[in-house]
Amino acid sequence: MNRKIPFLLLFFFSILKGYSQDKTIQVKYIDTPIAIDAVLDEKVWVIAKPATNFWQYFPTDTLQATNQTEIRMLYDDAKLYIGIKVNASGKDYIVPSLRRDFRAGGSDNITLMFDTFNDGNNAFLFGSNPAGVRREALVSGGGKELRGFTTSWDTKWEGESKIYDGYYITEWAIPLSAFKFRAGETKWRFNSYQFDTQGNERNTWINIPQNQFIFNLAYMGDMVFEKPLQSPKSPISIIPYVNGFVGKDYENDESLTDFKVGGDAKFTIGNSLNLDLTVNPDFSQVEVDQQVTNLTRFEINLPERRQFFIENSDLFADFGDSRDANPFFSRRIGIARDTTDTTIQNDILAGVRLSGKLSNNFRVGFLSVQTARDATNEIGSNNNTVLALQHKMFSRSNVSFLFVNRQSTGDETFIDNSESYNRVVGVDYNLASIDNTWNGKFYVHKSFTPNIDVDDYSTGASLQYNSNSYRVRASGLFIGENFNSDLGFIRRKDIIKIDPQVERLIFPQKGIINRHTIGVTPIFIWRPNLDYQNTDYTIITEWEAQLTNTSSFRARMFNEYVFLFDEFDPTRSDGIPLPANTDYTYTNFEFQYRSDQRKVLSYSVQPSFGSFFNGDIYGVRGNLDIRLQPYLNISMQAQYDRIELPEPYASAGLWLLGPRVDVTFNKSIFWATFVQYSSQQDNFSVNSRLQWRFAPLSDLFLVYNDNYFTDTVFAPRVRSINLKLTYWLYL
């Protein structure tokens, strides 16, 4: 018998080994109405036995919380009622803002997560702070990564909070229709985490080790319903909008006016599937992207912010490698390149999305969006379709299938036959052990492009081990020279890349440092079609210390090698670029200090210096935040990079500035202004957005945008103002 087989079986079963913390909260059925007033004086609350005995997550994960939280739950045929008492050391709570969907870090709040399909991969998240400001989010991918935390999702629910001596109470009523679950279910997986700034603790109901994220879905207890859940009456949501737009393009001396009408519709099918429709969508109210200074040769991807693409987005977006070979990147829809190869907006005419669960183990996602013809810029009309199927395996793993199709739908003469379509088919296996000690991804994708049928594959593998002492990753990928995904994000092609990582975690028993992390990440890239020439490597060596007062310090060293196949100007100026077919070896250093975010004034500073290609680079990045709670937040982001290359090559000092002012007059009226200046992009911009939430999930937006040239003269580029009304109707 092969001696390797018993070892492989032992390894396999160690991945599947169960993890259990037997904590349960009983949820009683009631037929008595409850007023949502944060008083908890209804007699029915007495029958609700609380979930308590919270554990610390920070500064340690081995002690119970100093100030305990009590969570009670009741339900009827339409709603889940939650009453929470959060004990505290005093009334000096941190409530930075009255804006919905606040960030948990650096503030007092309580958050609950509900895994309604008991799959350990997806959850609905609801939270509140002592001022009664609410937030909701979707957690995907098992909570293994920050990118699986999506706060752009919205749903309608009630919540109120009141502050008492030594504690605060928050009371919620969440419609069961806000969740997706199977009728007849009697149990959901559940966990809660709570931030206590006065006690300097972060606490969780289920004990979660500090090497995992606090929202990790591997660590959950159970909430057991007194009788099986019935499918609630799912409302049909109609969300029409009207938008008036006026502006001026100073570069072309053109006046701009527009009036748009459109909207979305949301349907629930069987309480586990969502059907979303959009007609003539408008995203003018979406927060503008944060500008970046790009010192690399490659494109940078920015996060999706448009609501239509958010819910169940992990079904479509979590294929391949998120950094180098993502076959579907939703921000590709609605943009195109004109005749000068400049990226411009391409109108979306309509879209449909079906996503959710067909059974406890099977998820489906279907997305189809039609974009408009733009003959002036020689952009053809296209249908953009994605089909994703996912089947759960073992405790938390899954296998997924993806089909992406970008198809030209017109007969435009300016569209070459080679651009008529692009398709990608792929299979991914996502591994996650029940306690998240092991996780990984294995995938293979193939693209289909006219007149191309060789070297059009992408494949990769990653396996990571997590423990309280070590994090070890083995990973790599291959991207063929002809692998194309018009709706994806492919940083570069014809590469073999490996990027393993080893990190050592050390938790001191005493002192000001809570955790040391020491790590090495070597990244090597070869070109298969060039006799496997080593074209790049980066060896990152780092040490990070997280302090008990929540501040942190990090030092990193980058040893780099780059071979340039094309000429490249790191400054992106008009200077002489570095020549093609040259290579460079250089080393630089980076340090970062981030202060205690609980303070009224918090900041971070990140100086860097070292060699860069055949020259030198030094710079500094910083953030400053001032909190005048809960009505005013002022922040300043600044970055300066000085690149010094020898003559005759380009040298430059690159500035990036981003002051932001966020005013929350109350829980319904918000005003945010974001000013950005980028010397690399020769742009100064102002985005000022006034929002009035006059009814649940219904808003009036007044948005002012202004852009200026800054290279030779400070001159206006484009200026506009939008007035948009959105109303959420439940039928």
N, C-alpha and C positions, 0 to 999 in steps of 0.2 A: 504493500500500500504506500502511496506517496506520502512522505512525512510532512509535506507542506499542507496537506488538506486539513488535518486537525487544527493546525495553527490558524489557517484562514477561517475555519468555522468558529474558532474561539474569538477571533477578531470581529467577525460578522455579528456574533451574538452579543459581544460587548457593546457594539453600536446600538443594538436593539434593546439592550437591557433597560428595564423599566425604572422610572424615577417617580417617587410618590411622597407627597406630604398630605396626610389624611386630614384635611380641614374642610368642613362643610358648613354652609349657611342654609337654613331652611327658609323657604319663601312661602308664606301662607296666602291662601286665596281669601279675598274679602269681597263683600258687596256693599260696603259702606263708603261714601264719598270722602275724600281727603282734600282739605284746603292746603295749597302749597304756599305756606307762610313762614317756614322755618321756626315753628313753635313746637310741633310734635305733641299737641295736646289732645289729639283724637284717641279715644280709648283703644282702638284697634292696634295702635303701635305697641301696646303692652304685650300682645301675643307674638310679636316679632322678636325672636331671640337674636341678639346681635352677633355679628362677626367682629372679633376683637383679637387680642393677643398679637399685635403687630410686632414685627422684628425690625431691627435696624438694618439698613442697607449701607448707610454711611453715617458715621465714620468707621463703623465696624459691621460685620454681618453675623456676629456671634452672640449678640445681646438683644433682649427685647427692648422695644421703644420706651423711652422715658415717659413721654406723654402719649397715652393710648388713644386710639380712635375706635368708635363703635359704629357699625354699619347695620341698619335694619332694612329689610325689604319686605314688601307686600305686593300683591298684584290682583287685578280683576281681569275681565275679558278684554279690556282695551289698553290698560296701562300698567307699567311697572313703577311702583312707588318706592322711593329710597329716602330714608332719614338717616343723617350722619351727624354724629357728635364728635368733634375734633378737639381734644384737650390740648391746652397750651400753657406756657409759663407766664403769660401776660397778654396784654392787648396790643403790643407793639408789632403788629403784623406788617409784612411787606406786600403791598398791592400796587405794583408799578403802574397799572393802567386799567381803565374801565372798558377797553376794547375786547371784544369776543375773540376766542381762539388765542389766548395768551400763551406764552412759553412758561413751562413749569419751573425751569431753573432760576434760582435767585429770588423766589417769591414763595409765599404760603399758599398751599392749595391741596386739594384732595382729588384723586383720579381713580376711576373704576374702569376695568376692562372686562368685556364679555365675549367669550369664545362660544358663539351660539351653535356651532356645528361640531364642537368638541374635537377639532382637528389639530390644534396646536399651531396653526399657521396664520389664521386671520382672526381679528377681533375688532369689536366696536368699542370706542373709548369715549368716556364722558367725564368732565371734571368741572370743578368750581373752586373759587377762592372765598375768603371771608367776606368780601364785598358783594358776593353773589354774581360775579362775572363768570360766564360759562364758556366752556370749550368742548368741541367734539372732534374726533379724529378717527382714522382707520389705521390699524396696524396690520401689516402684511409681512410675508417672509419669515414668520415665526418670531418677529421682533429681534432678529439677529443683527440688523444694521439700521443706522439712523435713516437711511433713505426709505425704509419700510414704514416710516411714521409720517402720515399725510394729514395735515390740519386743514387742507382746503375743502374737505368734505363738509357739507352742511345738512342738518336735519332740524325739524321743529320739535322742541320740548320745553318744559317749564322747569324753573329752578329759582329758589330764593335762599338767601343766607342772612343770619343775624349773629352779632357778636355779643357774648355774655361774659360774665366774670370768669376767667380761667378756661374758657372754651368758646367755640363758635359752632353753630348748627347750620347745616345746609340741607334743604329738602327739595326733592326732585320728583317730577312725574314725566316719564319717558313713554310715549306711545309704543306699544308693541310693534306697530307697523314701521317704526324707525329701525328695528332690527330685521335681520333675515334669519329664518330658522325653519325647521321642518315641523309641520303640525303633528301633534301627539308627543312632542319632546317633553321630557320630565327633568332634564338636567342640562345645565350649561357649565362650562368651565369659567372660573372667575378669579380675578385678583384685583388688588387695590394698592396704590402707592400714595404716600403723603409726604409733603415737604414741610418741615418745621424749622423756620429760620431762627426763631428765638432759642430753640434748643440745639440748633446746628445739627439736625438729624434729617435723614431721608429714610422713610420707613415703609415696609411692605407687609401685607397680610401673610402671604406665603414667603418664607425665608428664601431670598435670592442671593447667591454668592456675588461678590463685587466684581468678579471677572466677567459677568454677564451684564447686559443692559437692564435697567430697572423695568423696562416694559417687555422683557423677554417672555414669550408665551409658553415656554417649556415649563415654567414654574407657576402653576395655578391650582387653586382648590376647586370645589364644586359648589354650585348653588342648585338646590333641589326644590322643584316646585311641588306644591301639595297635590295638584292634579294636573293631568297633561294639558299642555298649551294648545289652544285652538288657533286657527288662522284668523288674525284680526281683519277687520274690514280695511283693506289697503286703499288709501285715498289716491286719486289721480291728481297729479300736480301739473298745473299749467302755469308757465312762467313767461308771460309776454314782456317785451320791452319796447320802448321808443327811445331813439337817440338822435339828438340834433348836434351837428358839428359845424363849426366855422373855423377858418384858419387861413394862413397865408404861407406859401412857399416862396421865401425871399430869394432863394438861389435861382429859381426860374421865373420869378416875378409873376406868380399865379395866385389868384384867390381860390380858396378851397371851401366848399360848402357841401353838406350831405345831410340827408335825413333818412334814417333807417328804422325799419320796423321788423321785428322777428321774435323769436322766443324758443323756449324749450318745453317739452312735455315729459313727464315721468310716470311710468306705470309699473306696478308690481304684479308679477305673474307667480301665483302659488306661494307668495310670501318668501320666495327664495331666489327669484330671478328679477332683475331690473331691466326694463325696457326704456331707453332714453332716446328722445328725438330732438333734433335741433334744426331750425330753419333760419337761414340768414343770420347766423350768430354774430355777436359783437362783443369784443373783449376790451373795450376802451377803459373800463373801470379797473382792470387787473393791474396790480402793482408793477411798476416798471422793473426791468432787470437791473441788477447791480453791475455796473461796469467793472471790468478787470483789466489789469496790465498783463499782456501775453508775451512772455519772453521765450516761448517755444516755437517750433516750426509747425505746430499742429493746431487744428480747430479746438475750441473749448465748448463743451456742452453746458447749457444752463437749464435749471429745473423747470418742469411744466407747472404753470400756474392757472391754466384755463379750466374752469369747473367741469366742462363737458368731458374732459379726458381724465378726470381724477378718480372717480369711484371705481374700485376693482382694477385700478391701473396696473397693479402688480401682475395681473393675469396676462397683460400684453407686454409689459416693459421688462420683466425680470428674466429675459432670455439672454443666453450668451454671456459675454463679459461686459459689465456696465461701463468700464473705462475704455476698452479697445475695440470691442466687436459686439455692439448691441444691435440686433437686426431690426428692432422697431423702437423708434424714438419719436414720440407723438408730436414734438415741436417741429418736425419736418412738414407736417400737414399745415397748410395755411401760409407757407413761405415758398419762394421760388427765386431763381436767378434770372435777371433780365439780360438784354443783349450785351451789356458791359460787364456781365458776370457779378453784378451787385445783388446782394440778397434784399428782396423787397417782399411786402405783404401780398399774398395771393388770396382773394376772397373765398371763403367757404360758403357754398350755396346751401347745403343741407347735410345732415348726418344722422346715423342711427347706431345705437349700441345696445346689445343684449349681453348681460353678464350676470353671473351668479352661480348657484348650485342647482344641479339636476338631482343630486342625491348627496348623502353625507360625504361620499368619497369622490364625487365627480363635479368639477367646475367647468363652465363653458364661458367663453368670451367671443363676441362677434362685433366688429366695428367696421362701418363703411361710411366714408365721407367723400362727398363730391366737391371738387374745387372748380373755380371759374376759369373761363378762357380770357386771356388778356392779350389781344392781338398787338397792341401798341408795344408791349415789351416781349413779344414772341414767346408767350407762356401758354401752353395748351391746356385744355380742360382735362382733368384726371379724376379717376375713381381710385380711392385709397382704401383698401380692404384688409382686415386682419382677422384671422380665426385662430383662437387659442383654446386648447383642451387640456385639462389637468386632472390626473387621477391620483388620489392619495394611495401611498404604499406604506406598510408597516405603521409605526406610531405617528410620525410627523413628516415623513419623506413623501415625495411625489414625482411622477413622471409627466412631462408636458410635451405637447405637440404644437407647432406654430406654422401658420401659413400667412405670408405677407404678399400682397399683390398691389402694385401701382400700375394702372392701366390707362393709357391715353384713350379718351372717349370722343375725341373730335377727329376731323379730317384735315387739320391745319397743314398747309404746305410747308410751313417753317419747322415742323417737327420731323426730324429724320427717323427713318425706320428703326435705327438702332436704339432710339429713345422711346419706342412705342410702348414698352412694358418693362417691368422688372419684378421678379418674384423670388421669394425665399421660403424654403421649407426646412424645418428643423425639429430636433428632439432634444429635450433637456431632462436630466435626472438630477433632482435636488435632494441631497441627503441631509437629514437632521435627526440626530438621536433624541431620545425622549427627554434627556436632561441637557441637551445642547453641548455635551462634551465633544461630540464629533459633528461636523457639518461640512458640506462640500457641494460641488456642482460638476457635472460631466455633460458635455453637449457636443452635437455635430449638426452643422447647418450647411445647406447648399443653395446657391443662388442660380437663377435662370435669367439670362440676358440675351437679347437677339445677337446671333452670330458668335456667341461665346459658349464653349462647352468643356473647357479644360481649366484646371487650377482655380475652380470657383467654389471651394469649400472653406469652412471655418470650423475649427474644433478646439476644445479646451477641456481642462480638468483641474479641479482644485479640491484639496482635502485638508481640513483644519482640525486641530486638537486644542481644546480649551480646558484649562484647569486653573486652580487658584495659584499655581506656581509657574505654569508655562502656557504660552500660546505658540503653537507650531503649525506652519502652513507649508504645504507643497503644492505648487500650482504652475501652470503653463498653458500656452495656447498656440495655435497655428492659424494664420489668415492667408489664404491664397491670393495671388496677384490679381486674379479676375473675380474675386468674391465681391459682389456689388449688392448693396441694399439702399435703394433710393429713399426709403422711409426709415433708415437706420442711422446709427452713429458709428462710423468706422474710422478710427483715428489714422491708421496707416495700414498698408497691405503688403503682401509678400514678406511675412515675418514669422519667425518662431521666437517665442518669448517665454522665459521662465522668471518667476518672481516669488521664490520661497521667502519665508519669514520665520524668525525665531525671536520670541520675547520672553524675558524672565520677569515675573511679578514678585515683588517683595513687600510684605506688610509688616512694618516695624511694630513692636509691642508698645512702644512709648515714644514720645518726642513730637515734634511739630509736623513731621512728614507722615502722611497716611499711607501712601503707596509709592514705591519705586517701580518704574518700568524700564528695563534695559533691552534694547532690541537691535537686530541687524536684518536688513532687507536687501539682498542682492538682486538686481534686475538686469538681465542680459537679453539682447535681441540679435538675431541672425537673419540674413536674407537667403532663403533657400535657392532662389534663382540666380544668385551670384556666388555659387559654390559655398554657400553657408558662411559668407563673410560676417564677422562680428561687427555690427554697425553701431551699436550703442551698449553702454552699460552704466548703471548707477548703483553704487553701494551706499545705502543709507544706514548710518550708525547713530543711534539716539538713546538719550536718557531723559526720562520725564519723572518729575516728582509732584505728586498731588498732596497738598498740605491739608491739615485738619481744619483749617479755616476756610476751605473750598478754593483757595488760590492755587496756582500751579506754576511750575517752571519746567522748561524743556530746552535741551541742547541737541542739535543734530549736525552731523557732518556728512557731506555729499562728495563722494569720489566718482567722477564722471568721465566717460569717454564718448565722443561723438564723431562719426564719419559723415560728412556732408556730401550727398549725391547731387544736390542743387545748390546754387549760390543762396546765401541767407544773410539777412540783415537783422540781428536781434533787436535793434532799436526801432525797426519799421519806419525809418526816416528816408530821406532822399540821398543818403550817403552811399559810398561804395560798399557793396555787400562782401561778406567772406566768400571766397571762390569755391566752386564745386570741386569735388574729388580731393578734399583736404580733410585731415582728421585732427582732433584736439583732445588732450587729457588735462583735466583741471579739477580743483578741489575748492569747495567753499563751505562756510559755516553759517549756522542760523541758531539764534537764541530767542526764546519767548518767555515773557512773564505775564500772567493774567491775574489780576487782583481779585479780592473777595467780591463776588457779584451781589452780595447782600447789602453792601454799603450804598449810601446815597450817591456817591461818586465812585465809579469803578472804571477800570481801564485795562488795556493790554498793550504791550510794546514788544516789537519783534525786530531787532537789528540783525543784519546779515552782512557778510563780507567774504572775499576770497577771489580766486581766479575764475575767469569766464572765457571760454574759447581761447583766443590768444591774447587776452587782456585781463582786466580786473572788473569786479563788480562790488558795489557796496550799496546798502539801502536800509530803510527802516519802514516798518508798518506799525500802525497804532490805531487803537480804538479808545474813545472816551465816551462814557455814558453818565449823564446826570439825571437823576430821578427826583422829581418833585411830585410825589405820589398824591393821589392817583391820576392827576389831571395833565401833567406835563412830563414828557421825556425828551431830552435833547441828547443827540449822539453825534460824534464826529469820527469818520473813518478817513485815514490818511495813509498814503504810501508814496515813498520816493525811492527810485532805483537809479543809481548812477552807473552807467556802463562806459568803461574806458578801454577802447581798443586802439592798438597802434596805428599810426598813419599808414596808408590812406583810408583805413576803414572807419566806419561810422562810430562816433561816440555820442552819448546823449544823457541827459537827466530827465527821467520820466516821472511825472506827477500824476497821482490819482487821489482826488479829494471827494468826500461824500458826506456833508453835514445833513442831518435829518432832524426834523421837529415833529413830534407826534402829540397832538392835543386831543384829549378825550373829555368833552364837556360833561357828558353823562354816559349812560349805557347805550344811548341811541344815536348820538351825534359825535362824529370823529373828524378830525382834520389832520392830515399828514402831508408834510412837504419834504421832498427829497431833492437835494441839489447835488449834481455830480459834475466833476471836471476831470477830463482825461487828456493829458497832453499827447499821449500816443495816438488817440483817436481824433485829436483836434476837435474836441467837442466839449461844450459847456451846456448842461441841460437842467431844467427845472420841471419837476412833476409835483403838482399840488392837487390834492384830492380831498374834497369835502363830501362826507357821507352822512346821510340821515336815514337811519333804519326806522321808518315810520310804522311798520307792522312786521310781524315775524317773517324773517328772510325776505323782506321787501324793502327796497332801497331807492333813494334818490341820490345820484352822484353828480357832482360838479367837478370836472377834471380840467386842469390847466396844464398844458405842455409847452415848453419853450426850449429851443435848441439854437446854439450859436457856434459859429466858426471861431477858432482862437489862434490859428497858426500865424498869420501875418497881421490881420486886424480882427478886432472883436466885433463880429457882425452877425446879425440874425440869420438863421438858416431856415427853420420851420417853426411856426407858432400856431397853436390851436387851442380851442376850448370845446369841451363836450358837456352836454347836459343829458343825462341818461336816467330813465325811470324804469325800474324793474318791480313787478308785483307777482307774488307767489300765491296762486289760487289753489285751494284744495277742494276737489269735487267729490 
